[in-house]
Every structure is written in structure tokens, then in C-alpha cells.
Amino acid sequence: MTYTFTREQQEVREWLQRRQAILLAHNYQPPEIQDVADLTGDSLALSLSAAKTDARVIVFAGVHFMAETAAILCPDKTVLLPRLDVGCYMADTITADSLRARKRELPGVPVVTYVNSSAAVKAESDICCTSANAVKVVNSLAAPRVLMVPDKNLALYTARHSPKEILIWAGCCNIHDNLTAAEVLAAKAAHPGALFLAHPECRPEVLDLADAVRSTSGMLAFARTSEAREFTVSTE
């Protein structure tokens, strides 16, 4: 199938070519942005892929912490954020100062920070994790107690799969956390043949109803290899 760019999309492609730039579009961007992008995917995977390119400029269609991650992993490239007013509700639930204060209350307890956080918060952490490897990262630590920030639901999910005591920060993704079990049951009733895929940022009672709990990239991989032909997806 041949895809034809709109006038605005063509202007974007021409600008990128002039600047020796690439456009990274997060999975949560609308289709018209993903269609014009050079790379699409999860935030960390996008930054890792961008670091391997010859592009001099990275335009990140995402939020602040994503552009920060790209700048950290691509120090020789210029990273641009198209809109400066795009934040992340979950990332904004924690600051470096508030994390330092909590660390003083928990001396010796390692901090595991979800990559969906600011660079300043990451700098106060012992190790970072993704939604895909959170359990593995936590279980790799020798300490019996771990503080996970900032997503409470990812921490609760990890606690189910780890023998360690998980201390929880009260942050969350407002989109994932707003999904209720009643809404999932209604979707299951409307689509009885569909498999329900849930992101670990969802509430525990929502995860209990899932056929599979996966990161966004994990959902794509699951759908590609599953024999099922219909899926209900609990993510943005």
C-alpha cells in the first residue's frame, strides 16, 4: 500500500531532510504523527535507536523526560521538543527534592526509578527500570527492601513477582490508573472473543482481568505472535 503525505507532513519531511534530522514518535502519538516519523516505539527504545543513527538532530514527538533521555543517550546530537508544554502526569508526581527527603527517611534502601521520570530524579536513583524489566531489575538487587518510584501500580505489580519488600511512591499515570475493572468487564462483554492486554501501570484489579500483562512494545509483540484475531488493549 502506498501512503501519500499531506502537505503538512511533506513540509515536515522536507524540514527534517534539510536539518539532517530524524523524527521520533512515541507509540502514544496520533497516527498522523507516527506516519511521518522515522522511528516509532517506546521512549527508551526510540532513544537507543536514535543513538545509532547518523542524524545530527533528533526531534522527539513526546514529553519532557523522553527528550531528556534522548539527550543523555545522544550527547553529540541536538535534541528538539516540538512543544515545551507537554509534561507527564506521573513524572510530575516526584521531584529530586522530594526523593532526597524520602531517601533520608530510608537510609540504605536502594531506589529503583521507572524510566518515565525526569533526569533529575534518575540522578538520585540507584538503578532505573522499564515496565518490561521492572521485576528483573528489582530481583537483581541484594537488598531485602526497595523503594520504587514514581508509579505505584508498577510497584504493586512488581511486588507480586518479587520476594522483596517494595516501598511504594504514590505516583501514577492518570490515564492507566483511571481505567476500572467495571470498564474492562464491559469491554469483555462487548468483545467476548478478544484477548485483554493490560499495561502494568494499570490498577491491580485491572491486571487481574488480563490475559497478558505487557509493556507497550510487549503488547505489539504479543499481538504479532498470538493466534487471536482481536484484542482489547488497556493503554493510551
N, C-alpha and C positions, 0 to 999 in steps of 0.2 A: 504494500500500500504506500502510495506517495503522499507525503504530508506537505501542504503548502502553507508557508508562513503568512501571517497577516502583515500589514505594513509596519505596525509597531514592532512585531517580532523580527522582521527583516532589519529594521533600524538597530535593534539590539545586537543582532548577529554582526552587522557591519561595524558597529562601535567596538565590539569585542575583538574583531579582527584587527582594527586599527591600533588598538592598545596592546596587542599580544596578550589578550586576557582570556580567561575561561570563566564561565558562569556555573556555579554550583547551586543546585536547587534541592532543598531538603524535601523528603517524602511528603511533608505536610503542606507543601506549596500547591496552589491550584494548578490544574492541568496546563493552562496556557503558559505558565512559567516553566514547568517541567519540560514541556515540549521544545522550548527554545534553549534549554540548558545543555551544557557539555557533559555534565555528570549529575546524576540524581542518586539519592540514598540517605542513609543515616548521617548525622552530623560528623561523628568521628571518622567514619569510613570515607566521607567526602574529603575531609582534610588530609587524611593519609593518602588518598588517591591524588589529590592536587599536588602534594609534595613531590610526586614522581613525574610531574609534567614539566615541560619547558616554558610554561606560561610565566610572564613577568608579573601579571596582575591577576588576582583572584577576586571575583565579585561573588559574594555569598548571599544568596537569597534565603535568609534565615534570621535568627535573632542574635543578640549581642554575644552570648557565650560561644556560639558557633563560630563567629568571626574571630573571637579571641583565640579559640583553639586552632583555627587555621593559621593565625599569625604566629602562634607558638611553634607549630609544626613546620611552617614555611617561612623562616626568618629572612630569607633572601627575596621574598616576594611582597608586593604591596597588596594588602587585603582591604577591599572596599565593602561597606554595608550599604545597600541601596536606600534603606530607611533607618534613621537613627532612633526612631521612636518605637522600635519593635523590641520588646522585652519578653521575658519568660516568667510567668507567674510563679512557677516552682523555684527557679533560680533566685527570684527576688525575695523568697522567704528566709534567706540566710545571707549574712554578710561576714566578712572576715572578722570584724569586731565581735559579733555575736558568737561566732565559732570559737574565737580565742577565749571568750568568757566561759563557754561550756567546757573547753579543754582544761581550764584552771580548776574546774569542779571535778574533773575526771583524770587526774594525773596518771600517766602510764597507759591510758586506754587509747589504742590506735583509732584514727579517724579514716573511714572509708567514704570517699566522696563520689557521688554519681557525676559522670562527666557533664551532665546537664546543669552545670554550675559555673559561676564566674571564675576567671583566672585567679582572682584574689583569694577566693575560698579554696580553690585547688592548692594554692601555695601553702595553706595552713594544714593540709592533709598529709597523711602518711602514704596513702595509695588511692588511686581512682579506679572506678569500675564503670562498666556499661550495664544496661539492663540485661544483656545476654550473658555476661560473665560475672555478675554480682556474687552469686553463690560460690563460684570457684575462687574468686578473689578473697572473700571473707574466710573461706575454709583454708586458704593458704597461709593465713596468719597464725602465729603461735599463741597469741594472747587469747584467754578464755572469754574476754568481753571486748566488744567492738562498738564504736559509735558510728552509725550510718547516717549520712546527711545527703541531700535535704529531704528526700522523698520517703514519707512514712510507709506508703504502700509497697514500694520496692523493698524497704527494710522488713516489713511484715512477711512478704513473700520469701525473702532470704532466710528469715528466722525459721520458716517451715522446713527448710532444707539444710539447716546447719545446726550442729550441736552447741554452738557458741551462744552466749547471751548477747542479743542485739539491742543496743540502746538506740532509741528512735528519735529523730528530729521531727518536728510537727509540720513539715512542709508537704506539699503535694502538687501534682498537676491538676489544675482546676477542671480541665476537660475530662481527663480519665477518672478523677475522683467523683465527678458528678454523675457518672453512669451508675444506675442502681440495678439490683438483682431483678426487680419487677420489670424494668425495661428490657433486660436480657430475656426474661421468660416470655415477654410479649413478642419479642423478635423471633424466639424459637418457635412460638406457636404460629407465627405468620410464615415462617420458613422452616417447616419441620425436617426437611431434607438437608439443611445446611449445617456445616460444622461451625462451631462458635470458637473463634480465636481471640484470646484476650492478651492485652499487654500487661506486664507486671506492675505498671503504675496504677492499675485499677484496684478497687477495694477487694479485700479477701473474699467477701460473699459473691462478688462477680467472678473472681478466679475459680471459685468452687464450681461454677456452672460451665467452665470452659472445656472444650475438647482438647485444646492445647494452649499453653501459656508461652508466648514468644515475644521477642523484641520485634520491631517493625520489619527489619531485614529477615528475621526468623520467620515471620508470618509469610513473607513473599516466598521464601524457600520452602516452607511447609505446603503452601498452596500449589507450587510448581510440581511437587512430587506426590501430592495426595491424589488418590483416585476419586475423591469427592469433586463434584462439579459446582457446588455452591457453598459460599462461606459468609458468615456474619462476623464482622471484624470490629473489635472494640478498641479503636484508636482514633486519632484525629483524622 
